[in-house]
Amino acid sequence: MSQEGCDLQKTLEKALQKMPTLGKYVAMRIKKTLSIVYLLLIALMALGTIVGKYTSVEMAADQFFGAWWFTLLWAVGVALGVAYFIQQRVRRPLLVLLHLSFVVILLGALLTHLTAKKGIVHLRQGKPVTTYSTKTGEQQPLPFTLKLNRFRVSYHAGNMAAMDYASEITILHDKQVEHYQVAMNKIYTGYGVRLYQSSFDDDMRGSYLAVNADPYGIPVTYVGYALLFIGLVGMLVDKRGRFRQLLRQSKAQRAAIVGLLLCIFAPTHAQTALSQATAAEFGKVLIVYNGRICPLETFAIDFTKKLYGSQQYQDYTPCQVLTGFLFWPSEWMKAPILKVKSKALREQLQLNEYISPMRLFGQQGYILGPYLQEAQNQQSNMAKALLDVDDKMMLLMSLTKGDVLKLYPYVTPNGQVDWFAPTDKLPRTMPVAQQKYIRSILNLANQLAHQGRNDMLNDLVHKLQRYQVYYGGTTLPSPLALKAEHLYNHFPFTTILFMVNLTLGLCSIFFLAQRKRYVYFTIFMGLAWGILTFTLALRWIINGTIPMANGYETMLLLSWLIMFVSLLTTRTLKLMTTFGLLMSGFMLLVSHIGEMDPNITPRMPVLNSPLLSIHVSIIMMAYALLSLTFISALAYFLTSRSHRKGMVQMSQQLTLLSQLFLYPAMTTLGLGIFIGAIWANISWGTYWSWDPKETWALITFMVYAVLLHPHSLPSLQRPRIYHLYCLCAFLTLLMTYFGVNYFLGGMHSYA
């Protein structure tokens, strides 16, 4: 062979060696196609929640998420994922188990979609029923005869807020008779179907029960959940796993992470008012407010904040303001205490920011009147501002007439304690003397207030308190709960904490290089954490339930967890003190200035489940850890441009610390989502309903899960790309926590 032929042959051999093998080429195509399908699924899920916003969640669940093409897309994604997983020749049992769990869960979801039967059965007291209605209106046979014996609603103290809904039913099958009570978080299971409490008739003699028959999907899905729990926890304890490798890179982090995993589980003349001491005695009187029995001072604080935007009006306490409007309405109606928030409304009606309530009445009557009917049918900012001011006026009118003052308990003949306002229609069974007392007590107090006879007025208030104790019985809060609420009302712990934490966090930046002085900021954060712990304990004592039931309380919990994690890790990286102070201060600020309601109210009946504390605490832990990966990313980009030796080392520590946060975050997020699915199955009859909150939680999980695959996506091994992805991924977390509540709504909008 000539020299030219030999050179050509060598060139071809080298070219062939550089070309990817067929197996590698196929793997690359599978990975690329899988990535496209994965991103498409995330985008479509996000789009589906928006579709549900402008149609309905039920329509989106049926017509969008339940469409054949959406199911097919998931099937394609699973097939590609399995093919890529096999091609990678993964042999570690825990990784196989973890990824297999998702296949089993999706298989269970497919079985539910194809084989489950759902519907509603309407029961009327005493009438037997043998069929139920599907969504399409078809009648399907029940495997038994069903009869409603009685429907009842149990209430919290004061007969105001529902505590539970229960249907007492009889089930007849052949000659067997079974009696059962179906209630919230208490389902009936038998003969291949499950019954859930759904709704009821206005006359309280009828009940709606949801019917669910899913013999194949639920057991398969629960097997998938079990495999998932084992896989997620195994991801943290596997000696060959990435998380343990990260721990070995820095032994100092190990104690912090172990501890972290253990915690999973305008001036005017003075108004006439009562003295502060006498008004404070009035504040100890109990009232039914927000569905529970609480001190009048709690209502007074909310009353003053609603009118004035602050709980302190000039030098008057909230109880002085409340009793001022109650006993001297003509004078207090002239006080500039009503805040008009909207600048546009002020300009249109020529009002100041703070006006007297009487300013809203002119020669033509109530000046808001001509605008209200139109405003009720609009969603504009101007309409909302009008209705907000009108709500304040209606509250004032209700107070001056006494409609809101449910101060008087009465024990009915059947032993139930009801509370009444002086303007309520009193039951005929109530003794005449007691009726006269209820009608006259506030009038007598008014006379004594005008006469300035504070000693007699105090005595009258004490007699009212004794009256409440005598007739209130077991509906009254405990003395410990009353002391806790008094303390909670008089010290705005969270308001102080957000200002202190943010201020200290900013100041700590200037002391990063001074280790001896910087440690004081860590001590201050420990004190702040203790105060927030005390605040949460007070709310727990007041309401009798763990404070995790609404958006405000979960924000406090999130701040608590952020400070706790920061305290655990600050010895490893002292910058964590600054992170903890700033992030917790920001969360408390959001809870303070946002639309979250800090009022303590009874739980919704569906939340009365032991799974609430487990689900919420685990999810909040995940959010706290993911928030710290976001803060780590911010700090990385702030320090990465510096060439100082200390800053370069800090940048490396930030990447390691962020990854150490990521793995337990994904474990807790995955556990929290699927514990929530189990809870939903117990409460609503379906473990997954494509509600916006659960959909966005899944989106967040899928987005952050990408970071757990650096070998498949080598670019994520570069710190800059990794942290940039963390910054962008945090947007999904914000959407899950805030965007769903304030924009999309759904079953979780109370959270």
C-alpha positions in Angstrom: 0.0 0.0 0.0 1.3 3.4 -0.9 2.2 6.0 1.7 -0.8 8.1 0.8 -3.1 5.1 1.3 -1.6 4.4 4.8 -2.1 8.0 5.8 -5.7 8.0 4.6 -6.3 4.8 6.6 -4.9 6.2 9.8 -6.9 9.4 9.3 -10.1 7.3 8.9 -9.3 5.2 12.0 -8.8 8.4 14.1 -12.0 9.9 12.8 -13.9 6.7 13.7 -12.4 6.6 17.2 -13.7 10.2 17.8 -17.2 9.4 16.5 -19.6 8.4 19.2 -20.6 4.7 19.3 -24.2 3.8 18.3 -25.0 3.3 22.0 -23.8 6.7 23.0 -25.6 8.3 20.1 -28.9 6.6 21.1 -28.3 7.6 24.8 -27.7 11.2 23.7 -30.9 11.3 21.7 -32.9 9.7 24.5 -31.5 12.2 27.0 -32.3 15.2 24.7 -35.8 14.0 24.0 -36.4 13.2 27.7 -35.3 16.7 28.6 -37.7 18.2 26.1 -40.6 16.1 27.4 -39.7 16.9 31.0 -39.7 20.7 30.4 -42.9 20.4 28.4 -44.6 18.6 31.3 -43.6 21.3 33.7 -44.7 24.1 31.3 -48.1 22.4 30.7 -48.7 21.8 34.4 -48.1 25.5 35.0 -50.3 26.4 32.1 -53.1 24.1 33.4 -53.2 25.9 36.7 -53.7 29.2 34.8 -56.4 27.7 32.7 -58.1 26.6 36.0 -57.9 30.1 37.2 -60.0 31.5 34.4 -62.4 28.5 34.0 -62.5 26.2 37.1 -60.1 23.8 38.9 -62.6 21.0 38.1 -62.7 21.8 34.4 -58.9 22.0 34.3 -58.6 18.7 36.1 -61.0 16.9 33.7 -60.4 18.6 30.3 -56.7 19.6 30.6 -54.9 17.3 33.1 -57.3 14.5 32.3 -56.9 14.7 28.6 -55.6 11.8 26.6 -52.7 13.7 25.2 -51.5 14.8 28.7 -51.6 11.2 29.9 -49.8 10.1 26.7 -47.1 12.7 27.4 -46.5 11.3 30.9 -46.3 7.8 29.4 -43.7 8.9 26.8 -41.8 10.6 29.6 -41.8 7.4 31.7 -40.8 5.3 28.8 -37.9 7.6 27.9 -36.8 7.8 31.6 -36.8 4.0 32.0 -34.8 3.6 28.7 -32.2 6.2 29.7 -32.0 4.7 33.2 -31.3 1.2 31.8 -28.8 2.6 29.3 -26.9 4.2 32.2 -26.6 0.8 33.8 -27.4 2.0 37.3 -26.9 -0.9 39.7 -27.2 0.8 43.1 -30.4 -0.6 44.7 -31.5 2.6 46.5 -31.3 4.6 43.2 -33.2 1.9 41.4 -35.8 1.9 44.2 -36.2 5.7 44.2 -36.7 6.0 40.5 -38.9 2.9 40.4 -41.2 4.5 43.0 -42.1 7.3 40.5 -43.0 4.7 37.8 -45.2 2.8 40.3 -46.9 6.1 41.4 -47.7 7.1 37.9 -48.9 3.6 37.1 -51.3 3.9 40.1 -52.4 7.2 38.8 -53.1 5.7 35.4 -55.1 2.9 36.9 -57.1 5.4 38.9 -57.7 7.4 35.8 -58.9 4.4 33.8 -60.8 2.3 36.4 -61.9 4.5 39.3 -65.6 5.4 39.7 -66.6 8.6 41.5 -69.9 10.3 42.2 -72.2 11.9 44.7 -75.1 10.4 46.6 -77.8 12.7 48.0 -79.4 11.5 51.2 -82.6 12.7 52.8 -83.3 11.7 56.4 -85.1 8.4 56.6 -85.2 7.8 52.8 -83.3 4.7 51.5 -81.0 5.2 48.4 -79.5 2.6 46.2 -77.8 4.7 43.5 -75.3 7.5 43.1 -74.8 10.2 40.4 -71.7 10.5 38.3 -70.3 13.8 37.0 -72.1 13.2 33.8 -75.4 12.8 35.6 -75.7 9.0 35.1 -77.1 6.9 37.9 -74.9 4.0 39.0 -75.9 1.3 41.5 -74.5 1.2 45.0 -73.5 -2.3 46.4 -75.9 -1.7 49.3 -78.9 0.3 50.4 -78.0 3.6 52.2 -80.1 5.6 54.6 -79.5 8.8 56.5 -80.6 8.7 60.1 -79.4 12.2 61.1 -77.1 14.9 59.9 -75.5 17.2 62.5 -73.0 20.0 62.6 -70.9 20.4 65.8 -69.7 23.9 66.6 -66.9 25.6 68.4 -67.8 27.4 71.6 -70.3 30.1 71.0 -72.2 28.3 68.2 -70.4 30.3 65.6 -67.8 28.3 63.6 -68.3 24.7 62.5 -66.0 22.2 64.1 -67.2 19.1 62.2 -69.9 17.8 59.8 -71.2 14.3 60.4 -73.8 12.0 58.7 -75.1 9.1 60.8 -76.0 6.5 58.2 -77.4 2.9 58.1 -76.0 0.5 55.5 -78.2 -2.5 54.5 -76.6 -5.4 52.5 -78.6 -8.6 52.2 -79.7 -9.1 55.7 -76.8 -7.3 57.4 -77.4 -3.9 59.0 -74.4 -1.6 59.8 -74.5 1.8 61.5 -71.8 4.2 60.8 -70.9 7.9 61.2 -69.2 9.6 58.2 -67.5 12.9 59.1 -64.6 15.1 58.0 -61.4 13.0 58.1 -63.6 9.9 58.9 -64.6 7.9 55.9 -66.6 4.7 55.5 -65.0 1.8 53.6 -66.8 -1.4 52.6 -68.1 -3.5 49.7 -65.6 -2.0 47.4 -66.6 1.7 47.9 -65.6 4.6 50.2 -68.0 7.3 51.4 -66.8 10.9 52.3 -68.7 13.7 53.9 -69.1 16.3 51.1 -72.0 18.8 51.8 -75.4 19.1 53.3 -78.9 20.6 52.8 -79.8 24.0 54.3 -82.6 22.5 56.4 -80.0 20.1 58.0 -82.2 17.1 57.1 -80.1 16.1 54.0 -76.5 15.2 53.3 -74.3 14.8 50.3 -71.7 12.0 50.4 -68.9 11.6 47.9 -68.6 8.0 46.5 -65.3 6.7 45.4 -64.5 3.2 44.1 -60.8 2.8 43.2 -59.8 -0.8 44.0 -56.6 -0.9 41.8 -55.2 2.6 41.7 -55.0 3.4 45.4 -53.1 0.2 46.5 -50.6 0.6 43.6 -50.1 4.3 44.3 -49.6 3.6 48.0 -47.0 1.0 47.2 -45.3 3.7 45.1 -45.4 6.1 48.1 -43.8 3.5 50.4 -41.0 3.0 47.9 -40.6 6.7 47.5 -40.3 7.2 51.3 -37.6 4.5 51.5 -35.8 5.9 48.5 -35.8 9.5 49.7 -34.6 8.7 53.2 -32.1 6.2 51.7 -30.7 9.0 49.6 -29.5 10.7 52.8 -28.1 7.6 54.6 -26.6 5.7 51.6 -22.8 5.7 52.2 -22.2 5.7 48.5 -24.7 8.5 47.8 -23.8 12.0 46.8 -25.1 13.5 50.0 -22.7 11.4 52.2 -19.9 12.3 49.8 -20.6 15.9 50.4 -20.6 15.4 54.1 -17.2 13.7 53.9 -15.8 16.7 52.1 -16.4 18.8 55.2 -16.7 17.0 58.6 -17.7 20.2 60.2 -21.0 20.2 58.3 -21.9 16.7 59.5 -23.2 17.7 63.0 -25.2 20.6 61.5 -27.0 18.3 59.0 -27.7 15.6 61.6 -29.2 18.2 63.8 -31.2 19.5 60.9 -32.6 16.1 60.1 -33.7 15.6 63.7 -35.8 18.7 63.6 -37.8 17.6 60.6 -40.4 16.3 62.7 -53.5 64.4 62.6 -53.9 66.0 66.1 -57.3 67.1 67.4 -59.0 67.8 70.7 -59.1 64.9 73.1 -62.1 62.6 72.9 -64.2 61.7 75.8 -63.2 58.2 76.9 -63.0 55.8 79.8 -59.9 55.8 81.9 -57.3 53.2 80.8 -57.9 51.1 83.9 -61.7 51.0 83.4 -61.4 50.3 79.7 -58.9 47.5 80.5 -61.5 45.9 82.8 -63.9 46.0 79.9 -61.3 44.4 77.8 -61.4 41.3 80.1 -65.0 40.7 79.2 -65.4 37.7 76.9 -67.0 38.0 73.4 -67.7 35.6 70.5 -65.5 36.9 67.7 -64.0 35.2 64.7 -65.7 32.0 65.5 -64.2 31.6 69.0 -64.6 33.1 72.5 -61.9 35.6 73.3 -61.3 38.7 75.4 -63.0 41.9 74.3 -59.6 43.5 74.0 -58.8 41.2 71.0 -61.8 42.5 69.2 -60.9 46.1 70.3 -57.4 45.7 68.8 -58.8 44.4 65.4 -61.5 47.1 65.5 -59.0 49.9 65.9 -56.5 48.4 63.3 -59.3 48.1 60.8 -60.4 51.7 61.2 -57.1 53.5 61.8 -54.5 51.1 60.3 -52.8 50.8 63.7 -53.8 49.4 67.0 -53.0 52.7 68.8 -55.0 55.9 68.1 -53.3 58.9 69.5 -52.9 58.3 73.2 -55.9 55.9 73.4 -55.7 52.2 73.9 -57.8 50.0 71.7 -60.2 49.3 74.5 -60.7 53.1 75.0 -61.4 53.5 71.3 -64.0 50.7 71.4 -65.8 51.9 74.5 -65.5 55.5 73.2 -67.6 54.6 70.1 -69.9 52.5 72.3 -70.7 55.1 75.0 -69.9 58.4 73.2 -70.7 57.7 69.5 -71.6 61.2 68.6 -68.2 62.5 69.7 -66.1 59.7 68.3 -67.9 59.8 65.0 -66.3 63.2 64.6 -62.8 62.0 65.3 -60.4 61.7 62.3 -59.9 57.9 62.9 -61.1 56.4 59.6 -58.2 55.8 57.2 -58.9 56.0 53.5 -56.1 54.0 51.9 -56.7 54.7 48.2 -55.3 57.9 46.9 -57.5 57.8 43.8 -60.6 57.5 46.0 -59.5 60.4 48.2 -59.0 62.6 45.1 -62.4 61.6 43.6 -64.3 62.3 46.8 -62.0 65.1 48.0 -61.1 63.4 51.3 -58.1 63.4 53.5 -56.2 60.3 54.3 -57.7 60.3 57.8 -61.3 61.4 58.1 -64.1 61.4 60.7 -66.9 58.9 60.0 -69.3 61.8 59.9 -67.4 63.2 56.9 -69.0 60.5 54.8 -72.5 61.9 55.4 -73.4 65.1 53.5 -76.6 67.0 52.6 -77.4 64.2 50.1 -76.9 61.5 52.7 -74.2 58.8 52.6 -71.7 59.9 50.0 -70.6 56.4 49.2 -74.1 55.2 48.5 -74.3 56.2 44.8 -71.1 54.2 44.0 -71.7 51.0 46.0 -74.0 49.1 43.8 -71.7 49.5 40.8 -68.7 48.7 42.9 -70.1 45.4 44.1 -70.1 44.2 40.5 -66.5 45.3 39.7 -63.0 44.1 40.6 -61.2 47.3 40.0 -58.9 48.9 42.7 -61.4 51.8 43.0 -64.3 49.4 43.7 -62.3 47.5 46.3 -61.3 50.8 48.0 -65.0 51.9 48.1 -66.1 48.6 49.6 -63.2 48.7 52.1 -64.4 52.1 53.5 -68.0 50.9 53.5 -67.0 47.8 55.5 -65.5 50.1 58.1 -68.7 52.1 58.3 -70.8 49.0 58.6 -68.6 47.8 61.4 -69.1 51.1 63.2 -72.8 50.9 62.8 -72.9 47.3 64.1 -70.9 48.3 67.2 -73.0 51.4 68.1 -76.2 49.3 67.8 -74.6 46.4 69.7 -75.1 43.8 67.0 -71.5 42.5 67.2 -71.4 42.3 71.0 -72.2 38.6 71.6 -71.4 38.8 75.3 -74.2 36.9 76.9 -74.1 33.1 77.2 -77.3 31.1 77.8 -77.6 27.4 78.5 -80.5 26.0 76.4 -82.8 23.2 77.7 -80.8 20.6 75.8 -77.5 21.7 77.5 -76.0 23.6 74.6 -74.4 27.0 75.3 -75.4 29.8 72.9 -74.1 33.4 73.0 -76.2 36.4 72.3 -75.9 40.1 71.6 -78.3 42.6 73.2 -80.1 43.1 69.9 -80.5 39.4 69.1 -83.9 37.7 69.3 -83.7 35.8 72.6 -85.2 32.3 73.0 -88.5 32.0 74.6 -87.1 29.5 77.1 -84.8 32.1 78.6 -86.0 33.4 81.9 -87.5 36.9 81.8 -85.1 38.3 84.4 -82.2 37.1 82.3 -83.6 38.7 79.2 -84.0 42.0 81.0 -80.4 41.8 82.2 -79.1 41.2 78.6 -81.2 44.1 77.3 -80.3 46.6 80.0 -76.7 46.0 81.1 -75.0 48.1 78.4 -77.6 50.9 78.8 -76.8 51.0 82.5 -73.0 51.0 81.7 -73.6 53.9 79.4 -75.3 55.9 82.1 -72.5 55.2 84.6 -69.9 56.2 82.0 -71.5 59.5 81.3 -71.8 60.2 85.0 -68.1 59.4 85.5 -68.8 56.8 88.2 -65.9 54.5 87.4 -66.1 52.6 90.6 -69.7 51.5 90.0 -68.9 50.8 86.3 -66.0 48.6 87.3 -68.3 46.7 89.7 -70.8 46.3 86.8 -68.1 44.9 84.6 -67.1 42.4 87.2 -70.7 41.2 87.6 -70.8 40.7 83.8 -67.7 38.7 84.0 -69.1 36.5 86.8 -72.3 36.1 84.7 -70.2 34.8 81.8 -68.4 32.3 84.0 -71.7 31.1 85.5 -73.5 30.5 82.2 -70.5 30.0 79.9 -69.6 26.7 81.4 -67.1 24.6 79.4 -67.2 26.9 76.4 -65.0 29.4 78.2 -61.2 29.5 77.5 -59.0 28.3 80.3 -57.3 30.8 82.6 -53.9 29.9 81.0 -55.3 30.6 77.5 -56.7 34.0 78.6 -53.3 35.0 80.2 -51.6 33.9 77.0 -53.9 36.0 74.8 -53.5 39.0 77.1 -49.7 38.8 76.7 -50.0 38.2 73.0 -52.2 41.2 72.5 -49.9 43.6 74.4 -46.6 42.7 72.9 -46.3 42.8 69.0 -43.5 40.2 69.0 -43.5 39.5 65.3 -43.5 43.2 64.4 -40.6 43.9 66.6 -38.7 40.8 65.4 -38.9 41.7 61.7 -37.5 45.1 62.3 -34.8 43.8 64.7 -33.8 40.9 62.4 -33.5 42.9 59.3 -31.6 45.7 61.1 -29.2 43.2 62.7 -28.8 41.3 59.5 -27.7 44.4 57.6 -25.4 45.6 60.4 -23.8 42.1 60.6 -22.4 42.5 57.1 -20.0 45.2 58.3 -18.7 42.9 61.1 -18.0 39.7 59.0 -14.2 40.2 59.3 -14.4 40.7 63.1 -15.1 37.2 64.5 -15.3 38.3 68.2 -17.9 41.0 67.5 -19.7 39.0 64.9 -20.6 36.3 67.4 -22.9 38.8 69.2 -25.1 38.7 66.1 -25.4 35.0 66.4 -26.4 35.4 70.1 -29.0 38.0 69.1 -30.4 35.6 66.5 -30.7 32.9 69.2 -32.6 35.3 71.3 -34.9 36.2 68.4 -35.5 32.5 67.7 -36.4 32.0 71.4 -38.9 35.0 71.2 -40.5 33.6 68.1 -40.7 30.2 69.7 -42.5 31.8 72.6 -44.9 33.6 70.2 -45.8 30.4 68.5 -46.3 28.7 71.8 -48.7 31.5 72.8 -50.8 31.1 69.7 -50.8 27.3 70.4 -52.1 27.8 73.9 -54.7 30.4 72.8 -56.2 28.3 70.0 -55.5 24.9 71.5 -54.1 23.7 68.2 -50.6 23.7 66.7 -50.1 27.0 64.8 -49.9 25.7 61.2 -53.4 26.3 59.9 -53.0 29.4 57.7 -50.6 31.5 55.7 -49.6 33.8 58.5 -48.8 30.9 60.9 -46.8 29.0 58.2 -44.8 32.2 57.6 -43.9 32.3 61.3 -43.0 28.7 61.2 -40.8 29.2 58.1 -39.0 32.1 59.8 -38.5 29.8 62.9 -37.0 27.0 60.8 -34.7 29.4 58.9 -33.3 30.7 62.1 -33.0 27.2 63.6 -31.1 25.9 60.6 -28.9 29.0 60.5 -28.0 28.5 64.2 -27.0 24.9 63.5 -24.8 25.8 60.6 -23.3 29.1 61.6 -20.2 27.5 63.2 -19.4 25.9 59.8 -20.0 29.1 57.9 -20.4 32.3 60.0 -22.2 34.0 57.1 -25.2 31.9 58.0 -25.9 34.3 60.8 -26.4 37.1 58.3 -28.4 34.8 56.1 -30.7 33.7 59.0 -31.3 37.2 60.2 -32.1 38.7 56.8 -34.2 35.8 55.5 -36.2 35.4 58.7 -36.7 39.1 58.9 -37.9 39.2 55.3 -40.4 36.4 56.0 -41.7 38.2 59.1 -41.9 41.4 57.1 -44.0 39.7 54.4 -46.3 38.3 57.0 -46.6 41.8 58.5 -47.3 43.8 55.4 -48.9 41.1 53.2 -52.6 40.2 53.0 -52.1 37.4 55.5 -54.6 37.4 58.4 -52.9 37.2 61.8 -56.2 36.7 63.6 -56.5 33.5 65.7 -59.5 31.6 64.4 -60.8 28.0 64.8 -59.5 25.5 62.2 -61.6 24.5 59.2 -63.1 21.0 59.9 -61.0 19.4 57.2 -57.8 20.6 59.0 -58.7 18.7 62.2 -56.4 15.8 61.4 -53.1 14.6 62.9 -51.6 14.7 59.4 -51.8 18.5 59.4 -48.8 19.0 61.7 -46.8 16.3 59.9 -47.6 17.6 56.4 -47.1 21.3 57.1 -44.0 21.0 59.3 -42.2 18.8 56.7 -43.2 21.1 53.8 -42.1 24.2 55.7 -38.8 22.5 56.5 -38.3 21.9 52.8 -39.2 25.5 52.0 -36.7 26.8 54.6 -33.9 24.7 53.2 -34.6 25.7 49.6 -34.7 29.3 50.7 -31.2 28.9 52.1 -30.0 27.5 48.8 -31.3 30.7 47.3 -29.5 32.9 49.8 -26.3 30.8 49.2 -26.6 31.6 45.5 -27.0 35.3 46.2 -24.0 35.3 48.4 -22.0 33.3 45.9 -22.5 35.9 43.2 -21.7 38.7 45.6 -18.4 37.1 46.6 -17.3 35.2 43.5 -15.8 38.3 41.8 -13.5 39.0 44.7 -9.9 37.5 44.4 -9.2 37.7 48.1 -8.2 34.4 49.5 -11.0 34.5 52.2 -13.7 35.3 49.6 -12.6 32.6 47.3 -12.7 30.0 50.1 -16.1 31.4 51.1 -17.5 30.9 47.6 -16.4 27.3 47.6 -18.0 26.8 51.0 -21.3 28.3 49.7 -21.5 25.8 46.9 -20.9 22.9 49.3 -23.3 24.2 51.9 -26.0 24.8 49.2 -25.7 21.2 48.1 -25.9 20.0 51.7 -29.1 21.9 52.1 -30.5 20.6 48.7 -30.6 16.9 49.5 -32.6 17.1 52.8 -34.8 19.8 51.2 -35.7 17.4 48.4 -36.3 14.6 50.8 -38.6 16.7 53.0 -40.4 18.2 50.0 -41.1 14.8 48.4 -42.2 13.4 51.8 -44.4 16.4 52.4 -46.1 16.3 49.0 -47.0 12.7 49.2 -48.1 12.8 52.8 -50.4 15.6 51.7 -51.7 13.2 49.0 -52.5 10.6 51.5 -54.3 13.2 53.7 -56.3 14.4 50.6 -57.3 10.8 50.0 -58.6 10.5 53.5 -60.4 13.9 53.5 -61.6 14.4 49.9 -61.6 10.9 48.4 -58.8 11.5 45.9 -55.1 11.5 46.5 -54.4 13.9 43.6 -56.9 16.4 42.2 -54.6 18.8 40.3 -55.4 21.6 42.7 -53.0 24.6 42.0 -51.1 24.2 45.3 -50.3 20.5 44.8 -49.6 21.0 41.1 -47.1 23.8 41.8 -45.6 21.8 44.7 -44.9 19.0 42.1 -43.5 21.6 39.7 -41.2 22.8 42.4 -40.1 19.3 43.2 -39.4 18.5 39.5 -37.5 21.8 38.9 -35.2 21.3 41.9 -34.8 17.5 41.2 -32.8 18.5 38.1 -30.0 19.7 40.5 -29.7 16.1 41.8 -28.5 14.8 38.4 -25.1 16.5 37.9 -23.7 13.4 36.1 -26.4 13.5 33.5 -26.1 17.3 33.2 -22.4 18.1 33.6 -22.9 21.9 33.3 -24.5 21.8 36.8 -21.1 20.8 38.2 -19.9 24.3 37.4 -20.6 26.5 40.5 -21.8 29.5 38.6 -24.3 27.5 36.5 -25.4 25.6 39.7 -26.1 28.8 41.7 -27.8 30.6 38.7 -30.2 27.6 38.4 -30.9 27.9 42.2 -31.8 31.5 41.7 -34.2 30.8 38.9 -35.7 27.7 40.6 -36.6 29.8 43.7 -39.2 31.5 41.5 -41.2 28.2 41.5 -41.1 28.1 45.3 -42.4 31.7 45.5 -45.2 30.8 43.1 -46.1 27.7 45.1 -46.2 29.6 48.4 -47.5 33.0 47.5 -48.7 33.0 43.9 -51.2 30.1 44.4 -52.7 31.8 47.5 -53.1 35.3 46.0 -53.6 34.6 42.3 -54.7 31.0 41.5 -56.8 30.1 44.5 -58.1 26.5 44.9 -58.7 24.2 47.9 -55.5 25.3 49.5 -56.3 29.1 49.4 -56.8 29.1 53.1 -53.2 28.2 53.5 
